Amino acid sequence: LHTYRVTESPYVIDAKHWDTSKEHSEYFTISVRNYGHYKMNFKMKSDLTNMAQLPLTIYLDDEMKAMVSVQGSEGQWIKASADIGHIAGSHHYVKIYFGQSGLFVDSVSLELVD
């Protein structure tokens, strides 16, 4: 389990190695320096057509925070964001669940909103 020390905003996590197959989850922990309201930004693509629906769900400390559903992008890079709410306390467990296969996630960034 990898721990990312979130020392700046946005803090970028390389996700190229993630297994995004159907019903798979990626797990990691974050350690935040600044408490506040955060959002999670994804840079991703899919070789599927725009008829495909590709959901992912974000959990923080075993609590569902957001669900993002994107369409297939026919190989084009797209961006999506999710509000994950207020983060207080320094160490947190993150789970990202992929509901369908077909996404390639390049990076995820954590951004302090306020």
QUIZIZI-V695584 format. One record per residue. N is the residue number from 0. RES is the residue in one small letter. PSI is psi in whole degrees, -180 to 180 (none if undefined). OMEGA is omega in whole degrees, -180 to 180 (none if undefined). Layout:
n->N res->RES psi->PSI omega->OMEGA
n->N res->RES psi->PSI omega->OMEGA
//
This chain:
n->0 res->l psi->122 omega->-177
n->1 res->h psi->141 omega->175
n->2 res->t psi->128 omega->176
n->3 res->y psi->129 omega->179
n->4 res->r psi->105 omega->-175
n->5 res->v psi->97 omega->-175
n->6 res->t psi->-9 omega->-180
n->7 res->e psi->166 omega->180
n->8 res->s psi->126 omega->-3
n->9 res->p psi->150 omega->177
n->10 res->y psi->120 omega->-173
n->11 res->v psi->132 omega->177
n->12 res->i psi->126 omega->176
n->13 res->d psi->121 omega->-176
n->14 res->a psi->14 omega->-177
n->15 res->k psi->-29 omega->-177
n->16 res->h psi->-3 omega->-176
n->17 res->w psi->143 omega->172
n->18 res->d psi->110 omega->-176
n->19 res->t psi->26 omega->-180
n->20 res->s psi->161 omega->-176
n->21 res->k psi->131 omega->177
n->22 res->e psi->20 omega->176
n->23 res->h psi->152 omega->177
n->24 res->s psi->145 omega->172
n->25 res->e psi->136 omega->-177
n->26 res->y psi->142 omega->172
n->27 res->f psi->169 omega->175
n->28 res->t psi->153 omega->176
n->29 res->i psi->147 omega->175
n->30 res->s psi->111 omega->-175
n->31 res->v psi->140 omega->177
n->32 res->r psi->-41 omega->-176
n->33 res->n psi->123 omega->177
n->34 res->y psi->150 omega->178
n->35 res->g psi->-167 omega->-177
n->36 res->h psi->126 omega->-176
n->37 res->y psi->154 omega->167
n->38 res->k psi->156 omega->-180
n->39 res->m psi->127 omega->-178
n->40 res->n psi->136 omega->-179
n->41 res->f psi->136 omega->168
n->42 res->k psi->120 omega->-174
n->43 res->m psi->171 omega->176
n->44 res->k psi->166 omega->176
n->45 res->s psi->141 omega->176
n->46 res->d psi->-5 omega->-179
n->47 res->l psi->164 omega->179
n->48 res->t psi->172 omega->-178
n->49 res->n psi->-1 omega->174
n->50 res->m psi->-20 omega->-179
n->51 res->a psi->137 omega->175
n->52 res->q psi->123 omega->-174
n->53 res->l psi->97 omega->-178
n->54 res->p psi->148 omega->168
n->55 res->l psi->147 omega->-177
n->56 res->t psi->137 omega->-178
n->57 res->i psi->128 omega->177
n->58 res->y psi->140 omega->174
n->59 res->l psi->118 omega->-178
n->60 res->d psi->47 omega->178
n->61 res->d psi->14 omega->176
n->62 res->e psi->126 omega->179
n->63 res->m psi->126 omega->-178
n->64 res->k psi->-34 omega->-177
n->65 res->a psi->156 omega->173
n->66 res->m psi->134 omega->179
n->67 res->v psi->131 omega->176
n->68 res->s psi->123 omega->179
n->69 res->v psi->160 omega->176
n->70 res->q psi->159 omega->173
n->71 res->g psi->145 omega->-174
n->72 res->s psi->9 omega->179
n->73 res->e psi->40 omega->176
n->74 res->g psi->-2 omega->-180
n->75 res->q psi->141 omega->177
n->76 res->w psi->136 omega->177
n->77 res->i psi->164 omega->177
n->78 res->k psi->145 omega->176
n->79 res->a psi->150 omega->-179
n->80 res->s psi->154 omega->177
n->81 res->a psi->134 omega->176
n->82 res->d psi->121 omega->179
n->83 res->i psi->4 omega->172
n->84 res->g psi->-166 omega->-176
n->85 res->h psi->132 omega->176
n->86 res->i psi->119 omega->176
n->87 res->a psi->150 omega->-174
n->88 res->g psi->153 omega->-168
n->89 res->s psi->-30 omega->-173
n->90 res->h psi->130 omega->-177
n->91 res->h psi->147 omega->-180
n->92 res->y psi->128 omega->-178
n->93 res->v psi->135 omega->175
n->94 res->k psi->132 omega->174
n->95 res->i psi->119 omega->-175
n->96 res->y psi->131 omega->-180
n->97 res->f psi->118 omega->-176
n->98 res->g psi->-23 omega->180
n->99 res->q psi->156 omega->174
n->100 res->s psi->159 omega->172
n->101 res->g psi->-6 omega->178
n->102 res->l psi->143 omega->169
n->103 res->f psi->115 omega->-179
n->104 res->v psi->121 omega->179
n->105 res->d psi->-49 omega->-178
n->106 res->s psi->158 omega->175
n->107 res->v psi->135 omega->176
n->108 res->s psi->144 omega->174
n->109 res->l psi->126 omega->-176
n->110 res->e psi->127 omega->176
n->111 res->l psi->118 omega->-177
n->112 res->v psi->-47 omega->176
n->113 res->d psi->none omega->none
//
